Each structure stands twice: as structure tokens, then as C-alpha cells.
């Protein structure tokens, strides 16, 4: 049985977290969260994904 890819697992967890946060914001459950805040959140998450990919040493 192959070992699980820890980077892929982290990437999936990050993806699920991002979707949950954006869904909550879009549903209006966070009245203080504005479009610029959502854009900043997405930018930060993209940066985290890039750092995770770079640490893996692959595309």
C-alpha cells in the first residue's frame, strides 16, 4: 500500500477550508466581511498553496 502524500492531504485540507470560508461569507453569515476582505482571504490562501507547492518541490 503506497504511503499517503502528506502535501496532497494538506492541499486538500486548505482547499476545503477555503471553500467553507467563502461559502460562509457568500451566504451572508459574516456581516462584517466585505468583498475586499474576501479578495484578501483568497489572495492569502493562494499564497499558502504556492508555498505548499514550493515546499513539495513540484509544479
Biopython code that builds the backbone (N, CA, C, O; Angstrom):
import numpy as np
from Bio.PDB.StructureBuilder import StructureBuilder

atoms = [
    (1, "UNK", "N", (0.847, -1.175, 0.000)),
    (1, "UNK", "CA", (0.000, 0.000, 0.000)),
    (1, "UNK", "C", (0.895, 1.241, 0.000)),
    (1, "UNK", "O", (1.782, 1.361, 0.845)),
    (2, "UNK", "N", (0.671, 2.165, -0.940)),
    (2, "UNK", "CA", (1.514, 3.361, -1.001)),
    (2, "UNK", "C", (1.242, 4.281, 0.190)),
    (2, "UNK", "O", (0.140, 4.324, 0.737)),
    (3, "UNK", "N", (2.284, 5.009, 0.566)),
    (3, "UNK", "CA", (2.132, 5.971, 1.652)),
    (3, "UNK", "C", (1.319, 7.165, 1.169)),
    (3, "UNK", "O", (1.446, 7.572, 0.014)),
    (4, "UNK", "N", (0.480, 7.732, 2.042)),
    (4, "UNK", "CA", (-0.291, 8.910, 1.633)),
    (4, "UNK", "C", (0.630, 10.101, 1.395)),
    (4, "UNK", "O", (1.629, 10.277, 2.092)),
    (5, "UNK", "N", (0.286, 10.899, 0.420)),
    (5, "UNK", "CA", (1.054, 12.102, 0.099)),
    (5, "UNK", "C", (0.634, 13.202, 1.065)),
    (5, "UNK", "O", (-0.465, 13.746, 0.956)),
    (6, "UNK", "N", (1.512, 13.528, 2.010)),
    (6, "UNK", "CA", (1.154, 14.494, 3.046)),
    (6, "UNK", "C", (0.904, 15.884, 2.462)),
    (6, "UNK", "O", (0.052, 16.619, 2.962)),
    (7, "UNK", "N", (1.630, 16.247, 1.418)),
    (7, "UNK", "CA", (1.415, 17.554, 0.800)),
    (7, "UNK", "C", (0.053, 17.595, 0.118)),
    (7, "UNK", "O", (-0.653, 18.600, 0.202)),
    (8, "UNK", "N", (-0.316, 16.525, -0.548)),
    (8, "UNK", "CA", (-1.628, 16.477, -1.209)),
    (8, "UNK", "C", (-2.726, 16.562, -0.157)),
    (8, "UNK", "O", (-3.744, 17.222, -0.372)),
    (9, "UNK", "N", (-2.528, 15.907, 0.963)),
    (9, "UNK", "CA", (-3.506, 15.953, 2.044)),
    (9, "UNK", "C", (-3.647, 17.375, 2.584)),
    (9, "UNK", "O", (-4.758, 17.847, 2.825)),
    (10, "UNK", "N", (-2.525, 18.046, 2.770)),
    (10, "UNK", "CA", (-2.570, 19.435, 3.258)),
    (10, "UNK", "C", (-3.240, 20.358, 2.242)),
    (10, "UNK", "O", (-4.002, 21.254, 2.604)),
    (11, "UNK", "N", (-2.945, 20.125, 0.981)),
    (11, "UNK", "CA", (-3.550, 20.936, -0.067)),
    (11, "UNK", "C", (-5.063, 20.748, -0.085)),
    (11, "UNK", "O", (-5.807, 21.715, -0.243)),
    (12, "UNK", "N", (-5.515, 19.523, 0.076)),
    (12, "UNK", "CA", (-6.962, 19.237, 0.123)),
    (12, "UNK", "C", (-7.608, 19.899, 1.327)),
    (12, "UNK", "O", (-8.695, 20.466, 1.212)),
    (13, "UNK", "N", (-6.949, 19.834, 2.494)),
    (13, "UNK", "CA", (-7.494, 20.480, 3.693)),
    (13, "UNK", "C", (-7.600, 21.979, 3.483)),
    (13, "UNK", "O", (-8.594, 22.591, 3.874)),
    (14, "UNK", "N", (-6.591, 22.575, 2.875)),
    (14, "UNK", "CA", (-6.608, 24.002, 2.592)),
    (14, "UNK", "C", (-7.734, 24.357, 1.628)),
    (14, "UNK", "O", (-8.413, 25.372, 1.788)),
    (15, "UNK", "N", (-7.919, 23.505, 0.628)),
    (15, "UNK", "CA", (-8.998, 23.722, -0.336)),
    (15, "UNK", "C", (-10.358, 23.687, 0.358)),
    (15, "UNK", "O", (-11.204, 24.544, 0.106)),
    (16, "UNK", "N", (-10.568, 22.713, 1.218)),
    (16, "UNK", "CA", (-11.851, 22.603, 1.920)),
    (16, "UNK", "C", (-12.086, 23.791, 2.845)),
    (16, "UNK", "O", (-13.206, 24.291, 2.950)),
    (17, "UNK", "N", (-11.036, 24.235, 3.509)),
    (17, "UNK", "CA", (-11.144, 25.402, 4.376)),
    (17, "UNK", "C", (-11.514, 26.646, 3.571)),
    (17, "UNK", "O", (-12.382, 27.419, 3.976)),
    (18, "UNK", "N", (-10.855, 26.832, 2.440)),
    (18, "UNK", "CA", (-11.141, 27.996, 1.597)),
    (18, "UNK", "C", (-12.582, 27.980, 1.119)),
    (18, "UNK", "O", (-13.260, 29.007, 1.156)),
    (19, "UNK", "N", (-13.052, 26.835, 0.674)),
    (19, "UNK", "CA", (-14.435, 26.735, 0.196)),
    (19, "UNK", "C", (-15.415, 27.034, 1.330)),
    (19, "UNK", "O", (-16.401, 27.741, 1.123)),
    (20, "UNK", "N", (-15.155, 26.506, 2.515)),
    (20, "UNK", "CA", (-16.035, 26.745, 3.655)),
    (20, "UNK", "C", (-16.085, 28.223, 4.019)),
    (20, "UNK", "O", (-17.160, 28.767, 4.270)),
    (21, "UNK", "N", (-14.921, 28.877, 4.046)),
    (21, "UNK", "CA", (-14.882, 30.300, 4.387)),
    (21, "UNK", "C", (-15.593, 31.159, 3.351)),
    (21, "UNK", "O", (-16.335, 32.077, 3.701)),
    (22, "UNK", "N", (-15.367, 30.863, 2.087)),
    (22, "UNK", "CA", (-16.002, 31.643, 1.027)),
    (22, "UNK", "C", (-17.515, 31.395, 1.023)),
    (22, "UNK", "O", (-18.292, 32.328, 0.820)),
    (23, "UNK", "N", (-17.936, 30.153, 1.244)),
    (23, "UNK", "CA", (-19.370, 29.856, 1.305)),
    (23, "UNK", "C", (-20.045, 30.602, 2.445)),
    (23, "UNK", "O", (-21.137, 31.146, 2.284)),
    (24, "UNK", "N", (-19.396, 30.622, 3.583)),
    (24, "UNK", "CA", (-19.959, 31.336, 4.729)),
    (24, "UNK", "C", (-20.080, 32.826, 4.433)),
    (24, "UNK", "O", (-21.095, 33.454, 4.737)),
    (25, "UNK", "N", (-19.036, 33.376, 3.839)),
    (25, "UNK", "CA", (-19.054, 34.802, 3.516)),
    (25, "UNK", "C", (-20.136, 35.101, 2.478)),
    (25, "UNK", "O", (-20.852, 36.096, 2.594)),
    (26, "UNK", "N", (-20.253, 34.247, 1.472)),
    (26, "UNK", "CA", (-21.234, 34.466, 0.410)),
    (26, "UNK", "C", (-22.658, 34.300, 0.914)),
    (26, "UNK", "O", (-23.577, 34.926, 0.384)),
    (27, "UNK", "N", (-22.852, 33.476, 1.918)),
    (27, "UNK", "CA", (-24.185, 33.242, 2.467)),
    (27, "UNK", "C", (-24.632, 34.390, 3.372)),
    (27, "UNK", "O", (-25.785, 34.437, 3.800)),
    (28, "UNK", "N", (-23.731, 35.295, 3.654)),
    (28, "UNK", "CA", (-24.086, 36.446, 4.478)),
    (28, "UNK", "C", (-24.020, 36.156, 5.966)),
    (28, "UNK", "O", (-24.543, 36.935, 6.763)),
    (29, "UNK", "N", (-23.392, 35.059, 6.361)),
    (29, "UNK", "CA", (-23.278, 34.737, 7.778)),
    (29, "UNK", "C", (-22.220, 35.583, 8.476)),
    (29, "UNK", "O", (-22.118, 35.568, 9.703)),
    (30, "UNK", "N", (-21.446, 36.308, 7.708)),
    (30, "UNK", "CA", (-20.409, 37.176, 8.269)),
    (30, "UNK", "C", (-20.679, 38.602, 7.812)),
    (30, "UNK", "O", (-20.090, 39.067, 6.837)),
    (31, "UNK", "N", (-21.571, 39.298, 8.518)),
    (31, "UNK", "CA", (-21.969, 40.636, 8.054)),
    (31, "UNK", "C", (-20.818, 41.632, 7.973)),
    (31, "UNK", "O", (-20.901, 42.603, 7.221)),
    (32, "UNK", "N", (-19.744, 41.412, 8.734)),
    (32, "UNK", "CA", (-18.616, 42.332, 8.692)),
    (32, "UNK", "C", (-17.617, 42.011, 7.604)),
    (32, "UNK", "O", (-16.624, 42.721, 7.442)),
    (33, "UNK", "N", (-17.866, 40.939, 6.849)),
    (33, "UNK", "CA", (-16.935, 40.512, 5.811)),
    (33, "UNK", "C", (-17.360, 41.117, 4.473)),
    (33, "UNK", "O", (-18.416, 40.779, 3.938)),
    (34, "UNK", "N", (-16.547, 41.994, 3.948)),
    (34, "UNK", "CA", (-16.855, 42.691, 2.699)),
    (34, "UNK", "C", (-16.081, 42.073, 1.543)),
    (34, "UNK", "O", (-15.178, 41.265, 1.759)),
    (35, "UNK", "N", (-16.433, 42.449, 0.321)),
    (35, "UNK", "CA", (-15.753, 41.916, -0.864)),
    (35, "UNK", "C", (-14.231, 42.064, -0.802)),
    (35, "UNK", "O", (-13.518, 41.120, -1.142)),
    (36, "UNK", "N", (-13.710, 43.228, -0.376)),
    (36, "UNK", "CA", (-12.246, 43.339, -0.277)),
    (36, "UNK", "C", (-11.656, 42.331, 0.720)),
    (36, "UNK", "O", (-10.545, 41.837, 0.528)),
    (37, "UNK", "N", (-12.405, 42.036, 1.777)),
    (37, "UNK", "CA", (-11.932, 41.049, 2.755)),
    (37, "UNK", "C", (-11.878, 39.666, 2.126)),
    (37, "UNK", "O", (-10.935, 38.910, 2.359)),
    (38, "UNK", "N", (-12.882, 39.337, 1.334)),
    (38, "UNK", "CA", (-12.922, 38.043, 0.653)),
    (38, "UNK", "C", (-11.777, 37.950, -0.345)),
    (38, "UNK", "O", (-11.124, 36.912, -0.449)),
    (39, "UNK", "N", (-11.532, 39.032, -1.077)),
    (39, "UNK", "CA", (-10.411, 39.047, -2.027)),
    (39, "UNK", "C", (-9.082, 38.831, -1.302)),
    (39, "UNK", "O", (-8.229, 38.080, -1.775)),
    (40, "UNK", "N", (-8.912, 39.485, -0.164)),
    (40, "UNK", "CA", (-7.687, 39.322, 0.623)),
    (40, "UNK", "C", (-7.559, 37.879, 1.110)),
    (40, "UNK", "O", (-6.476, 37.295, 1.066)),
    (41, "UNK", "N", (-8.666, 37.314, 1.572)),
    (41, "UNK", "CA", (-8.667, 35.920, 2.018)),
    (41, "UNK", "C", (-8.227, 34.998, 0.897)),
    (41, "UNK", "O", (-7.386, 34.125, 1.111)),
    (42, "UNK", "N", (-8.775, 35.173, -0.285)),
    (42, "UNK", "CA", (-8.410, 34.336, -1.421)),
    (42, "UNK", "C", (-6.947, 34.519, -1.813)),
    (42, "UNK", "O", (-6.261, 33.550, -2.136)),
    (43, "UNK", "N", (-6.472, 35.762, -1.785)),
    (43, "UNK", "CA", (-5.056, 36.014, -2.086)),
    (43, "UNK", "C", (-4.138, 35.302, -1.096)),
    (43, "UNK", "O", (-3.135, 34.705, -1.486)),
    (44, "UNK", "N", (-4.489, 35.368, 0.181)),
    (44, "UNK", "CA", (-3.676, 34.711, 1.205)),
    (44, "UNK", "C", (-3.695, 33.194, 1.021)),
    (44, "UNK", "O", (-2.666, 32.532, 1.159)),
    (45, "UNK", "N", (-4.869, 32.655, 0.710)),
    (45, "UNK", "CA", (-4.963, 31.214, 0.513)),
    (45, "UNK", "C", (-4.174, 30.770, -0.718)),
    (45, "UNK", "O", (-3.534, 29.719, -0.700)),
    (46, "UNK", "N", (-4.218, 31.561, -1.779)),
    (46, "UNK", "CA", (-3.417, 31.245, -2.968)),
    (46, "UNK", "C", (-1.932, 31.270, -2.623)),
    (46, "UNK", "O", (-1.169, 30.425, -3.091)),
    (47, "UNK", "N", (-1.525, 32.235, -1.805)),
    (47, "UNK", "CA", (-0.130, 32.302, -1.370)),
    (47, "UNK", "C", (0.269, 31.080, -0.565)),
    (47, "UNK", "O", (1.375, 30.562, -0.725)),
    (48, "UNK", "N", (-0.623, 30.615, 0.299)),
    (48, "UNK", "CA", (-0.339, 29.413, 1.076)),
    (48, "UNK", "C", (-0.208, 28.190, 0.178)),
    (48, "UNK", "O", (0.658, 27.342, 0.394)),
    (49, "UNK", "N", (-1.064, 28.104, -0.819)),
    (49, "UNK", "CA", (-0.997, 26.981, -1.758)),
    (49, "UNK", "C", (0.341, 27.004, -2.496)),
    (49, "UNK", "O", (0.978, 25.963, -2.658)),
    (50, "UNK", "N", (0.764, 28.173, -2.939)),
    (50, "UNK", "CA", (2.040, 28.287, -3.648)),
    (50, "UNK", "C", (3.207, 27.893, -2.751)),
    (50, "UNK", "O", (4.134, 27.218, -3.199)),
    (51, "UNK", "N", (3.169, 28.311, -1.484)),
    (51, "UNK", "CA", (4.229, 27.935, -0.540)),
    (51, "UNK", "C", (4.241, 26.422, -0.322)),
    (51, "UNK", "O", (5.306, 25.808, -0.250)),
    (52, "UNK", "N", (3.061, 25.833, -0.218)),
    (52, "UNK", "CA", (2.980, 24.396, -0.029)),
    (52, "UNK", "C", (3.517, 23.661, -1.244)),
    (52, "UNK", "O", (4.247, 22.680, -1.104)),
    (53, "UNK", "N", (3.163, 24.126, -2.432)),
    (53, "UNK", "CA", (3.683, 23.507, -3.660)),
    (53, "UNK", "C", (5.193, 23.652, -3.748)),
    (53, "UNK", "O", (5.887, 22.712, -4.136)),
    (54, "UNK", "N", (5.705, 24.822, -3.389)),
    (54, "UNK", "CA", (7.153, 25.049, -3.452)),
    (54, "UNK", "C", (7.887, 24.150, -2.460)),
    (54, "UNK", "O", (8.989, 23.681, -2.745)),
    (55, "UNK", "N", (7.293, 23.912, -1.318)),
    (55, "UNK", "CA", (7.941, 23.057, -0.322)),
    (55, "UNK", "C", (7.960, 21.609, -0.774)),
    (55, "UNK", "O", (8.785, 20.814, -0.323)),
    (56, "UNK", "N", (7.057, 21.280, -1.654)),
    (56, "UNK", "CA", (6.991, 19.924, -2.192)),
    (56, "UNK", "C", (8.055, 19.714, -3.274)),
    (56, "UNK", "O", (8.525, 18.599, -3.502)),
    (57, "UNK", "N", (8.416, 20.805, -3.924)),
    (57, "UNK", "CA", (9.426, 20.729, -4.965)),
    (57, "UNK", "C", (8.860, 20.349, -6.324)),
    (57, "UNK", "O", (9.592, 19.880, -7.197)),
    (58, "UNK", "N", (7.572, 20.548, -6.503)),
    (58, "UNK", "CA", (6.945, 20.190, -7.776)),
    (58, "UNK", "C", (6.070, 21.289, -8.308)),
    (58, "UNK", "O", (6.015, 22.374, -7.727)),
    (59, "UNK", "N", (5.363, 21.027, -9.434)),
    (59, "UNK", "CA", (4.503, 22.047, -10.039)),
    (59, "UNK", "C", (3.281, 22.353, -9.211)),
    (59, "UNK", "O", (2.467, 23.192, -9.598)),
]
sb = StructureBuilder()
sb.init_structure("model")
sb.init_model(0)
sb.init_chain("A")
sb.init_seg("    ")
for serial, (resi, resn, name, xyz) in enumerate(atoms, 1):
    if name == "N":
        sb.init_residue(resn, " ", resi, " ")
    sb.init_atom(name, np.array(xyz, "f"), 0.0, 1.0, " ", f" {name:<3s}", serial, name[0])
structure = sb.get_structure()
